[in-house]
Every structure is written in C-alpha cells, then in structure tokens.
Amino acid sequence: MTTPNRSAILALGNFCHSNRELAIAATMNVSLTEPLKRFVDDEVREGGFASTSDDVRELIRERQRRKAEDALRALIAEGLGSGPAEPVGDVFFAKQRQRLAKA
C-alpha cells in the first residue's frame, strides 16, 4: 500500500479548515496596477460584492477550492495508479491506529 502524497493531503486539509473563518480579520495591503484595480472595482459594482475586500476574499477562496480539487485529483490518480485494491481487516486498522498514535 502506498502512502498518500503528504502535500496533497495538507492542501486538502487546509482548504477544509480555512472555510471556518474567524470573527477577527487580519488586515493586508495589496498593491494593484491600475487595470487590476479597475477590474476589482468593476467586479464589486457588477457582482454585488459589498466591498473590494469581499471580492478579493472570494477570489482567494476560489483559488483555495481549485488547489484542494487539484490535490484531491492527485490523490485519486495516485490511488488508481497504485494497483488493484486489496481487502484489509482488523489487523490493518490496528496497525494504522498504532502508527498514528506514535505520530
């Protein structure tokens, strides 16, 4: 049995946990070229966002989702490429619990 790609699992986990937003938001200043600023301003006007911050947060969330989807696809491809599935029983799961308890 192969070990899943650790970075793919972390990306998927980060996406899942990042969707629990905290009430306290950090502030970040971003420099944009004039065409990018116009684009964001237009998105706010046309897309119904309350502010440029809302628009930028949504763009970041979209990228997080895309990265998580890519990570999941990589894990699926890795699983499909690892060969035929083999049945596992209680011994396998006991070993996995022991391994995780040591981590």
C-alpha positions as CSV (number, residue, x, y, z in Angstrom):
1,M,0.0,0.0,0.0
2,T,1.4,3.4,-1.0
3,T,1.5,6.4,1.3
4,P,-0.6,9.3,0.0
5,N,1.2,12.5,-1.1
6,R,1.6,14.5,2.1
7,S,1.4,17.9,0.4
8,A,-1.8,17.0,-1.3
9,I,-3.4,15.9,2.0
10,L,-2.2,19.1,3.7
11,A,-3.6,21.3,0.9
12,L,-7.0,19.5,1.1
13,G,-7.0,19.8,4.9
14,N,-6.0,23.5,4.8
15,F,-8.9,24.1,2.4
16,C,-11.4,22.4,4.7
17,H,-10.2,24.2,7.8
18,S,-9.8,27.6,6.2
19,N,-13.6,27.7,5.5
20,R,-14.2,28.2,9.2
21,E,-13.5,31.9,9.2
22,L,-12.7,33.8,12.4
23,A,-14.7,36.8,13.5
24,I,-11.4,38.8,13.8
25,A,-9.9,39.5,10.4
26,A,-6.3,40.4,9.7
27,T,-5.5,43.4,7.5
28,M,-3.4,43.2,4.4
29,N,-2.5,45.9,2.0
30,V,-2.2,44.9,-1.6
31,S,-0.7,47.0,-4.4
32,L,-2.5,46.6,-7.8
33,T,-1.8,48.0,-11.2
34,E,-4.5,50.4,-12.4
35,P,-6.0,47.8,-14.8
36,L,-6.3,45.3,-11.9
37,K,-7.8,47.9,-9.6
38,R,-10.4,48.7,-12.3
39,F,-11.2,45.1,-12.7
40,V,-11.8,44.6,-9.0
41,D,-13.9,47.8,-8.8
42,D,-16.0,46.6,-11.7
43,E,-16.4,43.2,-10.1
44,V,-17.7,44.9,-6.9
45,R,-20.1,47.1,-8.9
46,E,-21.3,44.3,-11.2
47,G,-21.0,41.3,-8.9
48,G,-22.9,42.6,-5.9
49,F,-20.0,42.4,-3.5
50,A,-20.2,44.8,-0.5
51,S,-16.6,45.8,-0.9
52,T,-13.3,45.2,-2.7
53,S,-12.3,43.1,0.3
54,D,-15.3,40.8,-0.1
55,D,-14.4,40.4,-3.8
56,V,-10.7,39.6,-3.0
57,R,-11.7,37.2,-0.3
58,E,-13.9,35.3,-2.7
59,L,-11.1,35.2,-5.3
60,I,-8.8,33.7,-2.7
61,R,-11.5,31.1,-1.7
62,E,-11.9,30.2,-5.3
63,R,-8.1,29.6,-5.6
64,Q,-8.2,27.5,-2.3
65,R,-11.0,25.4,-3.7
66,R,-9.1,24.9,-7.0
67,K,-6.0,23.8,-5.1
68,A,-8.0,21.4,-3.0
69,E,-9.7,20.0,-6.0
70,D,-6.3,19.5,-7.7
71,A,-4.9,17.8,-4.5
72,L,-7.9,15.5,-4.5
73,R,-7.5,14.7,-8.2
74,A,-3.8,13.9,-7.5
75,L,-4.7,11.6,-4.6
76,I,-7.3,9.8,-6.7
77,A,-4.8,9.4,-9.6
78,E,-2.2,8.1,-7.1
79,G,-4.8,5.6,-5.7
80,L,-5.8,4.4,-9.2
81,G,-2.2,4.0,-10.2
82,S,-1.2,2.0,-7.1
83,G,-2.7,-1.2,-8.4
84,P,-5.7,-3.2,-7.6
85,A,-7.3,-2.8,-4.2
86,E,-6.7,-5.5,-1.6
87,P,-9.1,-6.3,1.2
88,V,-8.0,-5.2,4.7
89,G,-9.1,-6.4,8.0
90,D,-8.9,-5.6,11.7
91,V,-5.1,-6.2,11.8
92,F,-4.5,-3.5,9.2
93,F,-6.6,-0.9,11.1
94,A,-4.9,-1.8,14.4
95,K,-1.5,-1.2,12.8
96,Q,-2.7,2.1,11.4
97,R,-4.0,3.2,14.8
98,Q,-0.7,2.3,16.4
99,R,1.2,4.3,13.7
100,L,-1.0,7.3,14.2
101,A,-0.6,7.2,17.9
102,K,3.2,7.4,17.5
103,A,2.9,10.5,15.2
